[in-house]
Amino acid sequence: MSTELSAPDFDQLANLLLEEGAVTFSPSELHGILVGQVAAGQRFEVAGLAQFCAQQLDLDQLSQPSTAPNLGLLYKQVLAQMESGDFELALLLPDDEHSLPLRAEQLGLWVTGFIAGFGLGAGESAAKLSTEAQESIGDLVQIAQIETDSESEEDEGLLMEVEEYVRMAAMLLFAECNTPPETSDVGAPTTH
């Protein structure tokens, strides 16, 4: 019987943020920031992750004992999904029981977080991205503005398509920024 803990879902992370006093911060946005950081090639140790998250939440430090371990689980989940090679990344968004306008808003916040996290993590190396990757970032900037006041099935389908595009764009950026450098001929046997 496994007693492995799982990463917090949207509602659980919302409660953790509320307990920390980060009431204006969305769980989707924080998840987006973490995914953006990983996509840009950044990695965290436990203490560094807690400090980074506190900084992003505009807090001096995380005050609740359960927050840092839960953020650690969330980070490990993100890293595992991104590194799996099977395009397993799941965006942390409200489930289908929430209204379509709220879900669209949270997708926009996730993308905003991703862009911020990626930009912060990639720094000047973002200018060296491929044309396709740069176009994806441009598309994400547009998607961050997403909103709807509709509850139609057509808009539901469109939101799902946009979510999938966002997911694939994040994976594309991860693949581009986390590819091991080509092995050089240094240390290779030489023939004379």
N, C-alpha and C positions, 0 to 999 in steps of 0.2 A: 504494500500500500504506500503510494507516494504522498509525501507531505510537502512537496515542493510548492512554494507560494507562487501565485500568478500576479502579473502586472495589473495595476488598477485599471478599471474601465473608465469611460467618460464620467459617469456619475460619481464613482469613487474618487477620481482625481478632482472633480469639482468640489467635493466635500473636503478633501485635503487642502485645497487652495483656500477655501472658505475658513477653515480652522487656522490657517497661517495668516489670515487677514488680507490675502491677495484677492479681494472680492471683485475687482474689475478685470481680472485676468482669466481668460478662457482655457479650459483643459486642452482644447483643440490647438490653440495657439502655442501653448507650452510644448505639446507633442510635436507640432510643426517645427519649432525651434530646435528640438533635440534631433529630429530627422534631418533637418538642414545641416546641423553641425556634423553629424555622421556622414551625410552625403558629401560634405566638403572635405572629409578626411580627418576630422577631429575625433579624438578618443579621450575618455575621462577615467580617472581613478575615482574611488568613492568620495573622498573629501572634496576633490575638484568638482565633481558633479554637483554636490550639495551647494558649494559656493557659487558655481555658475548659475544654478537654478534660482538661488536666492537673489542673485544679482539681476537676473532676468525678471523676477517678480517684484523688483524694487524693494527688497527686504534686506536688512542688515545681515540676518542669518535665518535659517529655518529653525523655528521654535518648537514645533511639535515632534515628539519622539518617533512617530510613525512616518513622517514625511520623507526623510532621507532614504530609508529602506525601500519605500514604495517607489520613489523616483529612481532608485537603483534598479529595481525590477523592471520599470518601464524602459529605462535606458538599455538594459540587457535584452529586452524583447525587441526593441528597435534594431539594435546591433545584429541580433540573430536573424531577424527578418531581412535586413538589408544584405547581410553577408551570405544568405542561403543560396543565392544564385537562382532561385526558383520564383522570383518576383512575388514574394510572400508579403510584402509590406502592406499592413492594414492601417489606414488613417484612423486616428482616434477622434471619432465624431459621434454625435448623439444617434441613438438607434432610430429605426423607422417609426417608433411610437411617437416621436416628437414631430412637431409640425414641419412641413416642407420649408417655410420661410426661416425657421430657426436652424434647420439643418443646412440650408444654403448659407446663412450667415456664419455658421461655425466652420463650414468649408472655406469661406473667405478668410476667416481668422486663422485657420490651419495654414493656408497658403501664405498669409502675411507672416506668420511665425517662421515658416519654412524659408521664405526669401530672406528674412532677417538672420536666421541661424546660418543659412548657407553663405550669405554675404560676409557675415562676421567670421565664419570659419575659413572661407576661401581667400578672403582678402584680395590682394592684388593679382593672385593667380587666376581669378575669375576672368580676367581679360584674355587669358590664353585658352579659354574653352573653345570647343569646336563651334562651327556655325549653328549646327543643330541644337547644341546645348544652350547657346546664347538665345536662339529663337524660343526654346522651351522656357527660359527665364522670362523673356518678354511676354509669352503667353500667360505665365503664372502671375505676372504683374497685373494683367488684365483680369484674370480669374479672381484675384483677390478682391475685386470690386463686386463680385456676384451678389445678387439679391433677387428675391421674388416675393410677391404677396399672393401667389397662386397656390392652389392645392391640386391642380389638375394632374391627371395621369401622364400627360405629355410632358409637363414640367418635371414630374417625378423621374421619368425616363431620361430627360436631358440632364438632370442633376447627377444621375448615376453615370452617365457618359462623361461628364466633367470630372467627377470623382476619379474615374478610371484614368482619364488623361493626366490628372494631377499625380496620381500614384505612379504612372509610367514615367512621367517627367522626373519625378524624384529618383526613381531607379536609374534612369538614364544619367542623371547628374552624378549619382553615386558611382556608377560604372566608370564614368569618365574620370572622376577625381580619385578613385581608389584602386586604379589598375596598378599592379606592381610595375616598377620600371623595367624596361626591356633589359635582359641580361646582356652585358657587354662581353667582349672577347677577353677581358682581363681574367687571367687565371686559366684560360683555355690552353690546352697543349698546342705547342707550335711545331710545325713541321719544317724541316730545312732541306 
